[in-house]
Amino acid sequence: MRRPPNKAILVVALVGAALSASSRAQADDPLIPLTQWGSQGSGPGQFMQPSAIALDPAGNVYVVDTNNHRVQKFTSDGTLVTQWGSLGTGPGQFNEPRGVAVEATGSVYVSDGLNNRIQKFTRDGTFLLQWGSPGSGPGQLNSPLGIDLDHAGNVYVVDHGNSRIQKFNSSGDFISSWGSRGFGPGQFSFVSGLAVGARGDVFVSDFCFAVRTFTGDGEFLTSWGVCGYAENSYPAGLAADERGDVYVPEPDRRRIEVFTSSGTSVGALTFQGDGAQYWEPFDLAFRGGEIVYVVDPGNARVQKFALPRPRRK
């Protein structure tokens, strides 16, 4: 199995926004390119391994710029608004941040991978609070990756190195955790990303080619995919829409596969424009039922697409 590029384990931290019924994907539906921005580098608007993306209620785009140890905020069309972060251990600094989520009030949560903590900011990057420390106890973290929020503002974190999911309130108080290393129901081999569905179900991607579903309290519901490093492309991350469909980027296959909440494949989204042979979708976020933003770390860019119209009822 091919691993993600560079030394960092890239993750997708996604905020699943509502998709209308008319936007459900069909087999190999081509995405419609609208615009793109970014290039390799460390200047304003450039990226070094962008790994996660989220939108705020106003449509601004937040991108985790992992190897530049920062978060960059853009307008919906890619104009840089602000940025914050640098390499370090102090408040507002990062060491390979891996995931981002934005709540309805605009607060921004960032998983700070190698600092083993979560940091919370205002929408413009002012530091608010942090929690977490290295370890395997309740509330401790080992290389946190994906992060998402439920409608109540609870924060779900992929605790990658501990092969579990942890749940906190918006102030960072520990609520619960679940998972362990393994291939059985409720276990994880190489847990990577998560998304909270509209009904509160938690979808978790595992690099062993599986997606696992839980209630918001960690009760195992179902899983799909094959653990064993033999089939399919590793799932980088995922997003869930209001009707329960789950969108899973597959970088090796250069597509985003779409499943029902029970794991039935209902089609895929693809990119067929210039550079499609190098496309590596790793993260995505939706705006309404028409627009999708995709992080392409191998090309150090963000792409904005219109979703195709469906070919089935």
C-alpha positions as CSV (number, residue, x, y, z in Angstrom):
1,M,0.0,0.0,0.0
2,R,1.3,3.4,-0.9
3,R,1.5,5.9,2.0
4,P,0.7,9.6,1.8
5,P,3.4,11.9,0.4
6,N,6.2,13.2,2.7
7,K,6.9,12.2,6.2
8,A,3.7,13.5,7.6
9,I,0.6,11.4,7.8
10,L,-1.9,13.6,6.0
11,V,-5.4,13.6,7.2
12,V,-8.5,15.0,6.3
13,A,-10.4,17.0,8.8
14,L,-13.8,17.8,7.2
15,V,-16.8,19.8,8.0
16,G,-19.7,18.0,6.3
17,A,-22.2,20.6,5.0
18,A,-25.6,19.9,3.6
19,L,-25.9,18.6,0.0
20,S,-29.2,18.8,-1.7
21,A,-30.9,15.6,-3.1
22,S,-30.1,16.9,-6.6
23,S,-26.4,16.7,-6.0
24,R,-26.0,13.0,-5.3
25,A,-23.1,11.6,-7.3
26,Q,-23.4,9.1,-10.1
27,A,-20.9,6.6,-11.5
28,D,-17.8,8.6,-12.7
29,D,-19.4,12.0,-12.7
30,P,-16.9,14.6,-13.8
31,L,-16.5,17.6,-11.4
32,I,-16.8,21.0,-13.1
33,P,-13.6,23.1,-12.5
34,L,-14.3,26.7,-11.4
35,T,-11.0,28.0,-10.0
36,Q,-7.9,26.9,-8.2
37,W,-5.2,28.6,-6.1
38,G,-1.8,27.7,-4.5
39,S,1.7,26.7,-5.4
40,Q,4.6,25.1,-3.8
41,G,6.3,27.3,-1.2
42,S,6.1,29.1,2.1
43,G,4.9,32.6,1.0
44,P,1.4,34.0,1.5
45,G,-1.1,31.7,-0.4
46,Q,1.5,29.0,-1.0
47,F,1.5,25.6,0.5
48,M,3.8,22.8,1.7
49,Q,1.6,19.7,2.0
50,P,-1.8,21.2,2.6
51,S,-3.7,18.4,4.4
52,A,-7.1,19.6,5.6
53,I,-9.8,22.1,4.7
54,A,-13.0,23.5,6.2
55,L,-15.5,26.2,5.5
56,D,-17.1,28.7,7.9
57,P,-20.8,29.8,7.7
58,A,-19.8,32.8,5.6
59,G,-18.1,30.5,3.0
60,N,-14.5,31.4,3.9
61,V,-12.0,28.6,3.3
62,Y,-9.5,27.4,6.0
63,V,-6.6,25.3,4.9
64,V,-4.1,23.5,7.1
65,D,-0.7,24.1,5.6
66,T,1.0,21.2,7.4
67,N,4.7,21.6,6.6
68,N,4.5,25.4,6.9
69,H,3.0,24.8,10.4
70,R,0.2,27.3,9.9
71,V,-3.4,27.8,8.9
72,Q,-4.4,30.0,6.0
73,K,-7.8,31.6,5.5
74,F,-9.1,32.5,2.1
75,T,-12.3,33.9,0.6
76,S,-14.5,31.5,-1.4
77,D,-12.5,32.3,-4.5
78,G,-9.1,32.0,-3.1
79,T,-8.1,35.5,-2.0
80,L,-5.9,35.3,1.1
81,V,-7.6,36.8,4.1
82,T,-5.2,36.0,6.9
83,Q,-2.8,33.3,8.2
84,W,-1.5,32.3,11.6
85,G,1.0,29.8,13.1
86,S,4.7,29.0,13.0
87,L,6.8,26.0,14.1
88,G,6.9,25.8,17.9
89,T,5.2,24.6,21.1
90,G,3.7,27.9,22.3
91,P,0.0,28.9,22.1
92,G,-0.8,29.5,18.4
93,Q,2.2,27.7,17.2
94,F,2.1,24.2,15.5
95,N,4.2,21.2,14.8
96,E,2.7,19.6,11.7
97,P,-1.0,20.5,12.2
98,R,-3.2,17.8,10.6
99,G,-6.9,18.7,10.8
100,V,-9.4,21.6,11.0
101,A,-13.0,22.1,11.9
102,V,-15.1,25.3,12.2
103,E,-18.2,25.6,14.4
104,A,-21.3,27.6,13.6
105,T,-20.1,30.5,15.7
106,G,-16.9,30.7,13.7
107,S,-14.5,29.2,16.2
108,V,-11.7,27.2,14.6
109,Y,-10.3,24.0,16.0
110,V,-7.0,22.6,14.8
111,S,-5.4,19.3,15.6
112,D,-1.7,20.0,16.3
113,G,-0.2,16.6,15.3
114,L,3.3,16.4,16.8
115,N,2.4,18.7,19.7
116,N,-0.3,16.2,20.7
117,R,-2.9,18.8,21.4
118,I,-6.0,20.6,20.0
119,Q,-6.0,24.3,19.7
120,K,-9.0,26.6,19.4
121,F,-9.0,30.1,17.8
122,T,-11.3,32.8,16.7
123,R,-12.2,33.0,13.0
124,D,-9.3,35.4,12.5
125,G,-6.7,33.3,14.3
126,T,-6.7,34.7,17.8
127,F,-5.7,32.0,20.2
128,L,-8.5,31.0,22.7
129,L,-7.5,27.7,24.4
130,Q,-5.8,24.4,24.0
131,W,-6.0,20.9,25.5
132,G,-4.2,17.6,25.3
133,S,-0.7,16.2,26.2
134,P,1.4,13.2,25.1
135,G,0.1,9.9,26.3
136,S,-2.6,7.3,26.2
137,G,-4.8,8.3,29.1
138,P,-8.2,10.0,28.9
139,G,-7.8,13.3,27.2
140,Q,-4.2,12.6,26.2
141,L,-3.2,12.3,22.5
142,N,-0.7,10.6,20.3
143,S,-0.5,12.2,16.9
144,P,-4.1,13.6,16.5
145,L,-5.3,13.7,12.9
146,G,-8.9,14.2,11.8
147,I,-11.3,16.4,13.7
148,D,-15.0,17.3,13.4
149,L,-17.9,18.7,15.3
150,D,-21.5,17.7,16.0
151,H,-24.5,20.0,16.1
152,A,-24.1,20.4,19.9
153,G,-20.5,21.6,19.5
154,N,-18.8,18.5,20.7
155,V,-15.4,17.9,19.3
156,Y,-14.4,14.4,17.9
157,V,-10.7,13.7,17.4
158,V,-8.9,10.9,15.6
159,D,-6.2,9.9,18.2
160,H,-4.2,8.2,15.6
161,G,-1.3,6.8,17.6
162,N,-3.7,5.4,20.2
163,S,-6.0,3.8,17.6
164,R,-9.1,5.5,19.0
165,I,-11.6,8.3,18.8
166,Q,-11.9,10.8,21.6
167,K,-14.9,13.1,22.2
168,F,-14.6,16.5,24.1
169,N,-16.9,19.4,24.7
170,S,-16.1,22.8,23.1
171,S,-14.0,23.7,26.2
172,G,-11.8,20.7,25.8
173,D,-13.3,18.7,28.7
174,F,-13.0,14.9,28.0
175,I,-16.3,13.1,27.5
176,S,-15.5,9.6,26.2
177,S,-13.3,7.6,23.9
178,W,-13.5,4.3,22.0
179,G,-11.4,2.1,19.8
180,S,-8.3,0.0,20.0
181,R,-5.7,-1.5,17.6
182,G,-7.0,-4.4,15.5
183,F,-9.2,-5.4,12.7
184,G,-12.4,-6.3,14.5
185,P,-15.7,-4.4,14.9
186,G,-14.9,-1.0,16.5
187,Q,-11.2,-1.4,16.2
188,F,-8.8,0.4,13.9
189,S,-5.7,-0.6,12.0
190,F,-4.5,2.9,10.8
191,V,-7.2,5.3,11.8
192,S,-7.0,8.6,9.8
193,G,-10.1,10.8,9.3
194,L,-13.6,11.2,10.5
195,A,-16.8,13.1,9.7
196,V,-20.0,13.6,11.8
197,G,-23.2,13.1,9.9
198,A,-26.3,15.2,10.1
199,R,-28.0,12.6,12.4
200,G,-24.9,12.5,14.7
201,D,-23.4,9.3,13.4
202,V,-19.6,9.3,13.3
203,F,-17.9,7.9,10.1
204,V,-14.2,7.0,10.5
205,S,-11.8,6.1,7.7
206,D,-9.0,3.6,8.2
207,F,-6.0,3.2,5.9
208,C,-6.6,-0.5,5.9
209,F,-9.3,0.4,3.2
210,A,-12.3,0.5,5.6
211,V,-14.9,2.9,6.8
212,R,-16.4,2.3,10.2
213,T,-19.6,3.9,11.6
214,F,-20.5,4.7,15.2
215,T,-23.1,6.5,17.2
216,G,-22.1,9.8,18.7
217,D,-21.4,7.9,21.9
218,G,-19.1,5.4,20.3
219,E,-21.4,2.4,19.8
220,F,-20.3,0.4,16.8
221,L,-22.9,0.3,14.0
222,T,-21.3,-1.1,10.8
223,S,-18.3,-1.0,8.5
224,W,-17.5,-1.5,4.9
225,G,-14.3,-2.0,2.9
226,V,-11.6,-4.7,3.1
227,C,-8.9,-4.6,5.8
228,G,-5.8,-6.5,4.6
229,Y,-3.9,-4.1,2.2
230,A,-5.1,-6.0,-0.9
231,E,-7.9,-4.1,-2.5
232,N,-8.9,-0.6,-3.4
233,S,-7.2,2.7,-2.7
234,Y,-6.5,3.8,0.9
235,P,-9.2,6.3,2.1
236,A,-7.6,9.6,3.1
237,G,-10.6,11.2,4.7
238,L,-14.3,11.6,4.3
239,A,-17.3,13.8,4.5
240,A,-21.0,13.1,5.2
241,D,-24.0,15.0,3.8
242,E,-27.5,15.6,5.3
243,R,-29.1,12.6,3.6
244,G,-26.4,10.2,4.9
245,D,-24.2,9.8,1.9
246,V,-20.5,9.5,2.7
247,Y,-17.8,11.0,0.4
248,V,-14.4,9.3,0.5
249,P,-11.4,10.7,-1.3
250,E,-9.2,8.0,-2.9
251,P,-5.9,9.6,-3.8
252,D,-4.5,6.5,-5.6
253,R,-7.6,6.2,-7.8
254,R,-7.8,10.0,-8.3
255,R,-11.5,10.1,-7.5
256,I,-14.0,10.7,-4.6
257,E,-16.2,7.7,-4.1
258,V,-19.7,8.1,-2.8
259,F,-21.5,5.6,-0.5
260,T,-24.8,5.4,1.3
261,S,-24.5,5.4,5.1
262,S,-24.6,1.5,5.0
263,G,-21.7,1.3,2.6
264,T,-23.3,0.8,-0.8
265,S,-21.3,2.6,-3.5
266,V,-23.5,5.0,-5.5
267,G,-20.9,6.4,-7.8
268,A,-17.8,8.6,-7.9
269,L,-16.7,12.1,-8.6
270,T,-13.7,12.6,-10.9
271,F,-11.5,15.4,-12.3
272,Q,-11.0,15.2,-16.1
273,G,-9.3,18.5,-16.8
274,D,-5.7,19.5,-17.3
275,G,-3.5,17.7,-14.9
276,A,-6.1,15.1,-14.0
277,Q,-3.4,12.4,-14.2
278,Y,-1.7,14.0,-11.3
279,W,-4.7,14.8,-9.2
280,E,-4.5,13.6,-5.6
281,P,-7.7,14.4,-3.7
282,F,-7.0,14.2,0.0
283,D,-9.6,16.5,1.7
284,L,-12.9,18.1,0.7
285,A,-15.5,20.5,2.0
286,F,-18.9,21.4,0.6
287,R,-20.7,24.7,0.2
288,G,-24.4,24.0,-0.1
289,G,-25.4,21.5,-2.7
290,E,-23.4,22.8,-5.6
291,I,-19.8,23.6,-4.7
292,V,-16.9,21.4,-3.5
293,Y,-13.5,22.5,-2.4
294,V,-10.7,19.8,-2.7
295,V,-7.2,19.9,-1.2
296,D,-4.6,18.4,-3.6
297,P,-1.4,18.1,-1.5
298,G,0.8,16.6,-4.2
299,N,0.2,19.7,-6.3
300,A,0.1,22.2,-3.4
301,R,-3.2,23.6,-4.3
302,V,-6.9,24.0,-3.5
303,Q,-9.4,23.4,-6.3
304,K,-13.0,24.6,-6.4
305,F,-15.5,22.6,-8.4
306,A,-19.2,22.6,-9.2
307,L,-20.8,19.3,-8.5
308,P,-22.3,17.5,-11.6
309,R,-26.0,17.0,-12.0
310,P,-27.2,13.5,-11.3
311,R,-28.0,10.9,-13.9
312,R,-30.3,8.9,-11.7
313,K,-33.3,9.7,-9.6
